[in-house]
Every structure is written in structure tokens, then in C-alpha cells.
Amino acid sequence: MDNITKYLNKVAYKFPKGYPDMSNPEEKNMLFEMINNLIKEEEADGVVSKEEIIKVLQDEEFTPEQLSRILSSVSGIKFKKSIIDYISSKGKGPSKVADSIYNKMVSTGDVPKYAEYLDSMKAYSYLGDGGNLKEKFNFLSDELIEFILKLEPSIGRISTGKGEILLAVLLSDVQDAVSGGDIEAAGKEVEVKNKGAVPMGQKAEFSVNTMDTVYTDIEKGINDKLTNDISLRVKGKRPFNRIGIIFDQIKEEQPEAIEDFISVIESAFKKNYKGIDFSNINFKSYVSGGNFDWLKLEQDMAKEVVKLYIKFEGFEEIFFLNDISGNYKRVSADSLVDKLGKEIKIAFKDGLPRWSYAF
């Protein structure tokens, strides 16, 4: 029995009760036929013969749970190679976790459902502009979808993001990226971004630490013009908010230095954010009525970062994803900038902005 328990699992969905009723001759024969047809390859390995399995099934009494395990593994044996081969064909990332995905399918009983799906797979267009991945693939168990959704295999120094493996495994025309983007979907280069992701790749000449240097350059540039030195090391505030706080301090204590402060800010950003097009950012324009609109400056800087990101990476679409709920939204690269601050929330928490789709 131990060998069989380890070796077999469930395919009980084929039976009206969710398990074969051994008092029903038709269902009993159906189970034996499965065993006859699906265990052939295991005989060659000398693990256990189909005759031994059939004899045990005929002579022993099984609970529904035991029969479920038996039936699932029977299907698993038949489809294992085709499933693993297919997943591995989708690129290095999927290939690295193909065995893990298959084993999870066995444990959740999804092997036969996925094997059947391979014969009529959906394409990327099936997803439409947005929706929920769990609902789109509800013929598979939530447990399996959630497991694959969160896979993040690392290939060398490159980490695969959440959702990328799921899209490759469940859609016929999705695979690992060939050139730009995270994946290639229907011939398009697509970036997959989860909540709070950074809209920038490795080609940027600035990073999460860049604002620290900006702070230092602002402090050095303005403190020799002030009676009281300022420090931008304000805890619990976003970078541009800190600049706004210092603006208010200088306006109150030494208003004649405001123009110098704005010039120093401009110089510090242009020096440290290399590659950004500052032709659309006039730092003096953010001062109006004696107030500094740091939030608009933050949003405008974020837009320029995204423009550079598109230029560097060359993708055609962003696939925004919430890996907890499964909600997603597809946004073309052409419409990204216009949606920032609206459907797409974006803000600097350090030297790089973070963005999320407002599902």
C-alpha cells in the first residue's frame, strides 16, 4: 500500500460522486481501464506492475480520499513528460520551475485538467484589457493559480517577477522575453509590474540612493547663503515633501534666499538624474503665491522617469498585476504617461518612483 500511496493520486473528477463507487460495476470497470491504459510506462521501470495495482484495487477497500490520490497519480504518470516539456519550452524561467509546477498540479489534482487544456490553450488576447487571473483560469484550482502566480525563479543575477511564469504557463503565445520586456506576448514585448514596482530598469544612471546625493548637494549649495543651516534628513517624509518643508522654513526665516534655494534644487537634480529630459521641468514654475508645489514637481519628475524607462527598455505594454487578488490591467506604452497620477498611482519614496495600478 505504501508504494501505491506514494505512486498514485487523484483523478476523481471523472466520477459523478467525485470518487469511483466500487459497488457500481460501470465505475469500477472505468477505474480498472484507467489503470490498464495509464501505468504502462511504470512497468518498464520495475517500480510496480499494473497487475499488482489492479489486484490491490480488487482485493482492498479504499476510502474516497485514498481513491482520489490513486486516480490523480494515474493521470500524473501519463501526462508528466508532456506537461514538464511544455512548461520548459517557455523559456529559462519556466524551465527552472517546471518540476515544481508539475508536482503542485499532482497535489492539487489539476494534472488532467491542465493536460486537457494543453490541447486548446488560450492566447494572450483572451485576457482582454483587464480582469482577474483567478477568474480567467477558474477551471484550475485557486491553490495552483496562487502557487504559480507567486513564483519568482532567479536566472543568474536576473530575478523573474511575479506573474510572468503564470502567463507563460497558461497562454499559448507567451514566453520569456527574447529581447526587451519581461515577457513576449503575442509577439509584443511586455513588462509585468506588481504593486509598488519600480518603473525603471538596469540601464538607468540613478538608483534608490540617488536622493541622498541630491540632499547633500542641496545642503552644500544653500547653507553658505543661510543664517541657519538646513538639513533634508527629515524622517517619515517623501523626498519632494522634504524639499517643500525646507522651502517653507526658508520662506519664513530668510525669504530673500528662496530664489537661490530653487536654483540649488535645479542644479542638484540635473546633476544626479542623468538621462532625464529636464526641458519640460521649469523649477521656478513650481513656486506660486509664496508656496512650493512639491507634489506637482514629484509627478512631473516621475513622468520623465517613465519616459526614459520606455526609451531604455523598448517595451510595448505594461501588464499591471496585483499578485494577491489576481487583478490585472494592460496599458500600452503610448498611453502610460497620460495615465500617471490617475489610473496609475506613482510617487517617489526614495531615489526612484514606485507605481501601482488603481484597481
C-alpha positions, 0 to 999 in steps of 0.5 A: 500500500505504501508504494501505491500511496506514494505512486498514485493520486487523484483523478476523481473528477471523472466520477459523478460522486467525485470518487469511483463507487466500487459497488457500481460495476460501470465505475469500477470497470472505468477505474480498472481501464484507467489503470490498464491504459495509464501505468504502462510506462511504470512497468518498464521501470520495475517500480510496480506492475499494473497487475499488482495495482489492479489486484490491490484495487480488487482485493482492498477497500479504499476510502474516497480520499485514498481513491482520489490520490490513486486516480490523480497519480494515474493521470500524473504518470501519463501526462508528466513528460508532456506537461514538464516539456511544455512548461520548459519550452517557455523559456529559462524561467519556466524551465527552472520551475517546471518540476515544481509546477508539475508536482503542485498540479499532482497535489492539487489534482489539476494534472488532467485538467491542465493536460486537457487544456494543453490541447486548446490553450488560450492566447494572450488576447483572451485576457482582454484589457483587464480582469482577474487571473483567478477568474480567467483560469477558474477551471484550475484550482485557486491553490495552483493559480496562487502557487504559480502566480507567486513564483519568482525563479532567479536566472543568474543575477536576473530575478523573474517577477511575479506573474510572468511564469503564470502567463507563460504557463497558461497562454499559448503565445507567451514566453520569456522575453527574447529581447526587451520586456519581461515577457513576449506576448503575442509577439509584443514585448511586455513588462509585468509590474506588481504593486509598488514596482519600480518603473525603471530598469538596469540601464538607468544612471540613478538608483534608490540612493540617488536622493541622498546625493541630491540632499547633500548637494542641496545642503552644500549649495544653500547653507553658505547663503543661510543664517541657519543651516538646513538639513533634508534628513527629515524622517517619515517624509517623501523626498519632494515633501522634504524639499517643500518643508525646507522651502517653507522654513526658508520662506519664513526665516530668510525669504530673500534666499528662496530664489537661490534655494530653487536654483540649488534644487535645479542644479542638484537634480540635473546633476544626479538624474542623468538621462532625464529630459529636464526641458519640460521641468521649469523649477521656478514654475513650481513656486506660486503665491509664496508656496512650493508645489512639491507634489506637482514637481514629484509627478512631473519628475516621475513622468520623465522617469517613465519616459526614459524607462520606455526609451531604455527598455523598448517595451510595448505594454505594461501588464499591471498585476496585483499578485494577491487578488489576481487583478490585472490591467494592460496599458500600452506604452503610448498611453502610460504617461497620460495615465500617471497620477490617475489610473496609475498611482506613482510617487517617489519614496526614495531615489526612484518612483514606485507605481501601482495600478488603481484597481 
